[in-house]
Amino acid sequence: MSQTLQQRIDAALRRVHNVRVGRDVLGAEQVRDVATTADGRVRFTLLLDAADDATLVREVRQAVERVDGVADVRIDVMDPGQFDAGRAARRQEQRAAAAPAPVGAAGAAASGAVAASDAPPRRAGGTGRALPVMDAAPPKPSVPAAPTPVAYPNLGRIIAVSSGKGGVGKSTVSVNLAIALAKRGARVGIMDADVYGPNLPRMLGVDEPPPVIDAKIQPLLAYGLKVMSIGFMIEPDQPAIWRGPIIMKVITQFLRDVAWGQLDYLIVDLPPGTGDAQLSLVQATQVHAGLIVTTPQMVAVGDALRGVKMFERVGVPVLGIIENMSYLENPATGKPIAVFGSGGGQQLADQVQLPLLGQIPLDPRVVEGGDTGRPIVALEPKSGVSRAIEQVAERVVARLAERYP
């Protein structure tokens, strides 16, 4: 008798082993709510504990994708505690909905003492819907204490590159700054902490599962850099529907379990804003310095100000402001054209009493290089953009030397 699609999926999941629990993901009840359609679409929830290896998501996805008859796979990754709390809340709502209404309320409604617009909803069969009892509400999941930051001396100076909003070229600046530091003879790693939109694989032209040797993840190499990104471990179209505990796990694993060797600098490309990734990084290790990337626009400057305040709040010293896309050089006259306005970076620097580390011009070759994995500092070292970024690198090194003599 031929197996059903559900049975074939179950068999594939039993072959995915979770080292932490010593069982397959199905036997460990980490896969929940598997749903399939007639045309082969599959959706389920994967419960990923903070202690689990983040590569488990990719292994589960690939196992199900290989099943005969599966056309599409969608995985909702959740923390076990949140999943259980959500189910408990739903069960409580169902019990409250099924409970009979208090006699007094029913009698009042029947006698017209309660107006129709104020009466509680009625269920089929004439039973009323009772209000939930406060004491019966599910207990809130316990909030774990914030972890103590761990020092990683082999990583050298950890520099977090942040921006208040997306679209200002933060990842472009991170990549080219890292290459500029490497060209100065430094040992440099770059870590993609933007788990929601990892761009380093495309920008650096490397995208393959990193090998694991002696329980250590081996970073990929590009342009003299050691590179690690969540993009190496998930499919390009897979959304990272992850909350704080999972993000903390990914960042901690990238710091602790990657064979970085001895570095002089680790550049961390953060996602835009001031969310889970930023908090997870400063909780996981000592961040020696922050850099804020903005454009000259006032909208970007206002968002970047929040990034500065975020670093101040968590005790990370900000080295300075980098203004990206400052101007476009007129090819005919050589004069700058202020495409996105002017003066925003300097205004922010003055407001927060930090130096403006550099103004990086706008150049179409930067966009082309980012899309093709050919960073401009490596491929066009004599361009105006490259010279501006190399000046930023020089000032970053000088500022670090002042703070950490």
Secondary structure, DSSP 8 states (H G I E B T S, - for coil): ----HHHHHHHHHTT-EETTTTEETTTTT-EEEEEE-TTSEEEEEEE--TTS-TTHHHHHHHHHHTSTT--EEEEEEE-HHHHHHHHHHHHHHHHHHHS---HHHHHHHHHT-S-TTTS--B-TTS-B-----GGGS------------B--GGG-EEEEEE-SSSSS-HHHHHHHHHHHHHHTT--EEEEE--SSS--HHHHHT--S---EETTEE--EEETTEEEEEGGGTS-TT------HHHHHHHHHHHHHSB---S-SEEEEE--SSSSHHHHHHHHHB---EEEEEE-SSHHHHHHHHHHHHHHHHTT--EEEEEEEEEEEE-TTT--EE-TT-SSHHHHHHHHHT--EEEEEEE-HHHHHHHHHT--HHHH-TTSHHHHHHHHHHHHHHHHHHHH--
